């Protein structure tokens, strides 16, 4: 990827994440990136193409970050803790790689400009599926049946997204800690059933 393209994507992400896609014009992205308008249009034919590239960039960064966080924990229940500990660090802006917390970029973008049949919405949905797959892989180490592993994974992802929404919408920075307690109880009940 060219340096100018990366500058545009990085600058656009920071602006879109903080202010929203519709609130940010191309001129603001150009000013923040220091890239000429002609260069922008050499890389992206439209703002939607730029948004798509930003979504890809954020998806890769988020998945890489979450995988690293899960990999630091022992397998099984400690990975459940690691998932919510990672969220807690993100909510409290202790994760430089993710920028200061403004909620889930994919939920935000999907809500702003993601008609269900649009390419942008599909990218946002794919991100959620990618995260769920990552969590599913971690939960397979519990040694449960495929059905129970999927049940735990779905519940953890619901708790994760709920915690992110609560932290963003209600300003509850303790949402990850609360979700972690609920997740541990849920996993234990399934393990003991």
ZINORHU-V796288 format. One record per backbone hydrogen bond with DSSP energy under -0.5 kcal/mol. CO is the residue of the C=O (numbers start at 1). NH is the residue of the N-H. E is the energy in kcal/mol with one decimal. If there is no record, write none. Layout:
CO:NH:E, CO:NH:E
This chain:
2:6:-2.3, 3:7:-2.4, 4:8:-2.4, 5:9:-2.4, 6:10:-2.9, 7:11:-2.7, 8:12:-2.7, 9:13:-2.7, 10:14:-2.1, 11:15:-2.0, 12:16:-3.4, 13:17:-3.0, 14:18:-1.6, 15:19:-3.0, 15:20:-0.6, 16:20:-1.7, 20:24:-0.6, 21:24:-1.0, 23:25:-0.5, 25:29:-1.6, 26:30:-2.7, 27:31:-2.4, 28:32:-2.3, 29:33:-2.3, 30:34:-2.2, 30:35:-0.8, 36:40:-2.1, 37:41:-2.4, 38:42:-1.3, 39:43:-1.2, 40:43:-0.7, 40:44:-2.8, 46:50:-1.6, 47:51:-2.9, 48:52:-2.5, 49:53:-2.1, 50:54:-2.5, 51:55:-2.6, 52:56:-2.2, 53:57:-2.4, 54:58:-2.8, 55:59:-2.6, 56:60:-2.4, 57:61:-2.3, 58:62:-3.1, 59:63:-2.6, 60:64:-2.2, 61:65:-2.3, 62:66:-2.9, 63:67:-2.6, 64:68:-2.3, 65:69:-2.2, 66:70:-2.5, 67:71:-2.6, 68:72:-1.0, 70:73:-1.2, 75:78:-0.6, 76:79:-1.8, 76:80:-0.8, 77:80:-0.8, 77:81:-1.9, 78:82:-2.4, 79:83:-2.0, 80:84:-1.6, 81:85:-2.8, 82:86:-2.3, 83:87:-1.6, 84:88:-2.3, 85:89:-2.2, 86:90:-2.2, 87:91:-3.2, 88:92:-1.6, 89:94:-3.3, 90:93:-1.9, 94:96:-0.5, 95:98:-1.7, 96:99:-1.3, 103:102:-0.6, 103:105:-0.6, 104:108:-2.7, 105:109:-2.8, 106:110:-2.3, 107:111:-2.4, 108:112:-1.6, 109:113:-3.1, 110:114:-1.7, 113:115:-0.6, 115:118:-2.9, 118:122:-2.1, 119:123:-2.1, 120:124:-2.1, 121:125:-2.7, 122:126:-2.4, 123:127:-2.1, 124:128:-1.7, 125:129:-2.1, 126:130:-2.8, 127:131:-2.6, 128:132:-2.3, 129:133:-2.3, 130:134:-2.1, 131:135:-2.5, 132:136:-2.7, 133:137:-2.4, 134:138:-1.7, 135:139:-2.5, 136:140:-1.4, 138:76:-0.6, 138:141:-1.2, 139:142:-1.9, 140:143:-1.5, 145:149:-2.6, 146:150:-2.4, 147:151:-2.0, 148:152:-2.6, 149:153:-2.4, 150:154:-2.6, 151:155:-2.1, 152:156:-2.8, 153:157:-2.5, 154:158:-2.1, 155:159:-2.5, 156:160:-2.7, 157:161:-2.7, 158:162:-2.4, 159:163:-2.5, 160:164:-2.4, 161:165:-2.4, 162:166:-2.7, 163:167:-2.6, 164:168:-2.1, 165:169:-3.3, 165:170:-0.6, 166:170:-1.4, 166:172:-1.6, 171:173:-1.3, 172:175:-1.7, 174:178:-2.1, 175:179:-2.6, 176:180:-2.3, 177:181:-1.8, 178:182:-2.0, 179:183:-2.8, 180:184:-2.6, 181:185:-2.1, 182:186:-2.5, 183:187:-2.9, 184:188:-2.6, 185:189:-2.4, 186:190:-2.1, 187:191:-2.8, 188:192:-2.1, 190:193:-1.0
